[in-house]
Amino acid sequence: MSAPFPSLITPRLVLRAPGERDIAAWFVRATDIESASLAGDPVPDHISAGERWLARSRRRFAEGRATQWSIDQKGVADAIGTITLSFESDARAAALGFVLARAHWGQGLGSEAAREVLRYAFETLALEQVRAEAAARNLASLRILAKLGFNHVESFIDETDGGRCERLVLDGDAASSLF
């Protein structure tokens, strides 16, 4: 029997397990060329890629490799994005990733979702460290990570697209002031 999916709630958001109802909204976000480029994601050519996205998300959760939440904003019909904790082999660390639909950029929603996932990661899962990577030109994501206390570790070139990226880290000790 697998563990129940951890739903999380903030003043403006509900983070919940992705479902079939999220495929269309995922496809709209995933085919936004600028957003996909900033996230370092390939642009799907057909909505059937959404079914594979959902199956992968569910499989990774069942295997204990990642928890990916759909982000619902109260009063908005479709999910506005996703946020993921991918667990690393040492079981004390995870990688954080998030994508928001363009219409919801600049409203503090990414910070709100990330803060809640970090609270869950450090307080509930007792992780020691959360890592993140972002394209160097993804200034909004880098600002969110800096605001949440992440420290820059290194710059590197992404081998898949040749883009310059930044690697950041947040230790559990430093995160306690966030909550």
C-alpha positions as CSV (number, residue, x, y, z in Angstrom):
1,M,0.0,0.0,0.0
2,S,1.4,3.4,-1.0
3,A,1.4,6.5,1.2
4,P,-1.4,8.9,0.7
5,F,-0.6,11.9,-1.5
6,P,0.3,15.0,0.7
7,S,-2.1,17.8,-0.2
8,L,-0.9,21.2,1.0
9,I,-2.9,24.4,1.5
10,T,-1.8,28.1,1.7
11,P,-3.9,31.2,1.9
12,R,-4.3,31.4,-1.9
13,L,-3.3,28.0,-3.2
14,V,-4.1,24.3,-2.9
15,L,-1.3,21.9,-3.9
16,R,-2.8,18.5,-4.8
17,A,-2.1,15.3,-6.8
18,P,-2.3,15.8,-10.6
19,G,-5.2,14.2,-12.4
20,E,-6.7,13.8,-15.8
21,R,-8.4,17.1,-15.4
22,D,-4.9,18.8,-15.4
23,I,-3.8,17.5,-18.8
24,A,-5.3,20.3,-20.9
25,A,-3.9,23.1,-18.6
26,W,-0.5,21.3,-18.6
27,F,-0.5,21.2,-22.4
28,V,-1.2,25.0,-22.6
29,R,1.7,25.7,-20.2
30,A,4.0,23.2,-21.9
31,T,3.4,24.6,-25.4
32,D,4.2,28.2,-24.3
33,I,7.5,28.5,-26.0
34,E,9.0,31.1,-23.7
35,S,7.9,29.4,-20.5
36,A,9.2,26.0,-21.7
37,S,12.5,27.6,-22.7
38,L,12.9,29.2,-19.3
39,A,12.0,25.9,-17.6
40,G,14.4,24.0,-19.8
41,D,11.6,21.7,-21.0
42,P,10.9,20.3,-24.5
43,V,7.8,21.6,-26.2
44,P,5.3,18.7,-26.8
45,D,3.7,18.5,-30.2
46,H,0.5,16.8,-29.2
47,I,-1.8,16.7,-26.1
48,S,-1.1,13.0,-25.8
49,A,2.2,14.0,-24.2
50,G,0.0,15.2,-21.3
51,E,-1.1,11.6,-20.7
52,R,2.6,10.6,-20.5
53,W,3.4,13.5,-18.2
54,L,0.6,12.4,-15.8
55,A,1.6,8.7,-15.9
56,R,5.3,9.7,-15.2
57,S,4.2,11.9,-12.3
58,R,2.1,9.1,-10.8
59,R,4.9,6.5,-11.4
60,R,7.6,8.6,-9.8
61,F,5.3,9.2,-6.7
62,A,4.5,5.5,-6.4
63,E,8.2,4.7,-6.6
64,G,9.1,7.3,-4.0
65,R,11.2,9.3,-6.4
66,A,9.2,12.5,-6.6
67,T,6.1,14.3,-5.4
68,Q,4.7,16.6,-8.1
69,W,1.8,18.8,-7.1
70,S,-0.7,20.5,-9.4
71,I,-1.1,24.1,-8.1
72,D,-4.7,25.3,-7.9
73,Q,-5.4,29.0,-7.2
74,K,-8.6,29.5,-5.2
75,G,-11.2,30.9,-7.6
76,V,-9.4,29.7,-10.8
77,A,-10.9,26.7,-12.7
78,D,-7.7,25.1,-14.1
79,A,-4.4,24.3,-12.4
80,I,-2.0,27.2,-12.7
81,G,1.2,25.2,-12.6
82,T,3.1,22.4,-11.0
83,I,5.8,22.2,-8.3
84,T,7.9,19.1,-7.7
85,L,10.3,17.7,-5.1
86,S,12.5,15.1,-6.7
87,F,14.2,12.9,-4.1
88,E,17.9,12.1,-4.4
89,S,19.6,8.8,-3.6
90,D,20.8,9.9,-0.1
91,A,17.2,10.3,1.0
92,R,18.1,13.5,3.0
93,A,18.0,15.8,0.0
94,A,15.6,16.7,-2.8
95,A,15.5,19.0,-5.9
96,L,12.8,21.6,-6.2
97,G,11.3,22.6,-9.5
98,F,8.2,24.7,-10.4
99,V,6.4,26.0,-13.5
100,L,3.6,28.6,-13.5
101,A,1.3,29.5,-16.4
102,R,2.3,32.9,-17.8
103,A,-1.0,34.6,-16.7
104,H,0.0,34.0,-13.1
105,W,3.6,35.3,-13.2
106,G,4.6,38.2,-10.9
107,Q,1.8,37.7,-8.3
108,G,3.9,35.9,-5.6
109,L,2.2,32.6,-6.3
110,G,5.5,30.8,-7.1
111,S,7.0,32.0,-3.9
112,E,3.9,31.0,-1.9
113,A,3.8,27.5,-3.4
114,A,7.6,27.0,-3.0
115,R,7.6,28.2,0.7
116,E,4.9,25.6,1.5
117,V,6.7,22.8,-0.3
118,L,9.9,23.7,1.5
119,R,8.0,23.7,4.9
120,Y,6.8,20.2,4.1
121,A,10.2,19.1,2.9
122,F,12.0,20.3,6.1
123,E,9.3,19.9,8.8
124,T,7.5,16.8,7.7
125,L,10.0,14.9,5.6
126,A,13.0,16.1,7.8
127,L,15.1,16.7,4.7
128,E,18.5,18.3,5.3
129,Q,18.9,20.1,2.0
130,V,16.9,21.2,-1.0
131,R,18.6,22.0,-4.3
132,A,17.3,23.9,-7.3
133,E,18.5,24.7,-10.8
134,A,17.4,27.5,-13.1
135,A,18.4,29.0,-16.4
136,A,20.6,32.1,-15.8
137,R,18.1,34.1,-17.9
138,N,15.1,32.9,-15.7
139,L,15.4,36.0,-13.5
140,A,12.0,35.5,-11.9
141,S,12.8,31.9,-10.7
142,L,16.2,33.0,-9.5
143,R,14.5,35.9,-7.5
144,I,12.1,33.4,-5.9
145,L,14.9,31.1,-4.9
146,A,17.0,34.0,-3.5
147,K,14.0,35.3,-1.5
148,L,13.5,31.8,0.0
149,G,17.1,31.8,1.2
150,F,18.7,29.6,-1.5
151,N,22.5,30.1,-1.9
152,H,24.3,30.1,-5.2
153,V,26.6,27.0,-5.5
154,E,27.7,27.1,-9.1
155,S,27.1,28.2,-12.7
156,F,27.1,25.5,-15.4
157,I,26.2,24.9,-19.0
158,D,23.2,22.7,-19.6
159,E,24.4,20.0,-22.0
160,T,21.0,19.5,-23.6
161,D,20.6,23.1,-24.9
162,G,24.0,24.8,-24.2
163,G,22.3,27.4,-21.9
164,R,23.9,28.9,-18.9
165,C,22.3,27.7,-15.7
166,E,22.6,28.3,-11.9
167,R,22.6,25.7,-9.2
168,L,21.4,26.8,-5.7
169,V,21.0,25.1,-2.4
170,L,19.0,25.6,0.8
171,D,20.0,23.8,4.0
172,G,17.4,22.9,6.6
173,D,19.1,25.0,9.3
174,A,18.8,28.1,7.1
175,A,15.2,27.3,6.1
176,S,13.8,27.4,9.6
177,S,13.4,31.2,9.5
178,L,11.0,30.8,6.5
179,F,8.2,29.2,8.4
